Amino acid sequence: MQQGNPLVHALFALAIREVTSKIKADPNIWYLDDGCIGGVPQTVLTNATVIRYGLSAISLEINTSKCELLLINHTDTNKPQTNKFF
């Protein structure tokens, strides 16, 4: 049985909609506060920065202890530009 207001999840999704709609990634998948973005490492880093600052503007922050970065079939031998996200 749902505790509290059943609209809270929908309201949260609406609150972060502006931030998540700015992400230029494939995939760009969200379910409530869980998101998955993809692309080349620099694009993911850029989108992660957009998310971080967008959420900060509405007094939310990313829980970095629950974040994962997966490199799948990444063959680029060039080091990505150094940017500190977390």
C-alpha positions as CSV (number, residue, x, y, z in Angstrom):
1,M,0.0,0.0,0.0
2,Q,1.3,3.4,-1.0
3,Q,2.3,5.7,2.0
4,G,1.8,9.4,1.7
5,N,0.5,11.3,-1.2
6,P,0.3,9.2,-4.4
7,L,0.9,12.2,-6.5
8,V,4.4,12.8,-5.1
9,H,6.1,10.7,-7.8
10,A,4.3,12.4,-10.6
11,L,5.1,15.8,-9.2
12,F,8.8,14.9,-8.8
13,A,8.9,13.7,-12.5
14,L,7.4,17.0,-13.5
15,A,9.9,18.9,-11.4
16,I,12.9,17.3,-13.1
17,R,11.4,17.2,-16.6
18,E,13.0,20.5,-17.7
19,V,16.4,19.2,-16.7
20,T,16.0,15.7,-18.3
21,S,14.6,17.2,-21.5
22,K,17.9,19.1,-22.1
23,I,19.9,15.9,-22.3
24,K,21.2,15.2,-25.8
25,A,21.9,11.5,-25.5
26,D,20.8,8.1,-26.8
27,P,19.7,6.5,-24.6
28,N,18.2,9.1,-22.3
29,I,15.9,7.1,-20.0
30,W,14.4,8.2,-16.7
31,Y,12.1,6.5,-14.2
32,L,11.4,8.8,-11.2
33,D,14.9,9.7,-9.9
34,D,16.8,7.0,-11.8
35,G,18.3,7.9,-15.1
36,C,20.4,6.4,-17.8
37,I,22.3,8.4,-20.4
38,G,24.6,7.1,-23.1
39,G,27.1,8.1,-25.7
40,V,30.8,8.7,-26.1
41,P,32.6,9.6,-22.8
42,Q,32.8,13.3,-23.5
43,T,29.1,13.6,-24.4
44,V,28.2,11.7,-21.2
45,L,30.3,14.0,-19.2
46,T,28.8,17.1,-20.8
47,N,25.3,15.7,-20.1
48,A,26.1,14.8,-16.6
49,T,27.2,18.4,-16.0
50,V,23.9,19.6,-17.5
51,I,22.1,17.3,-15.1
52,R,24.2,18.4,-12.1
53,Y,23.7,22.1,-12.6
54,G,20.1,21.8,-13.7
55,L,19.2,19.9,-10.5
56,S,21.2,22.3,-8.4
57,A,19.0,25.1,-9.7
58,I,16.0,23.4,-8.2
59,S,17.7,22.6,-4.9
60,L,18.4,18.9,-5.8
61,E,21.7,17.1,-6.0
62,I,23.0,13.9,-7.4
63,N,23.9,11.1,-4.9
64,T,27.3,10.2,-6.3
65,S,27.5,7.1,-4.2
66,K,24.7,5.6,-6.3
67,C,26.2,6.6,-9.7
68,E,27.9,4.3,-12.1
69,L,30.0,4.9,-15.3
70,L,30.2,1.9,-17.7
71,L,32.5,1.9,-20.7
72,I,31.3,-0.6,-23.3
73,N,33.3,-1.4,-26.4
74,H,35.3,1.8,-25.9
75,T,38.3,1.7,-28.2
76,D,39.4,5.3,-28.3
77,T,43.0,5.5,-27.3
78,N,42.9,9.3,-26.7
79,K,42.4,10.3,-23.2
80,P,39.1,12.3,-22.8
81,Q,39.4,15.9,-21.8
82,T,39.9,16.1,-18.0
83,N,36.8,17.5,-16.3
84,K,35.9,16.9,-12.7
85,F,32.2,16.0,-12.4
86,F,32.0,14.5,-9.0
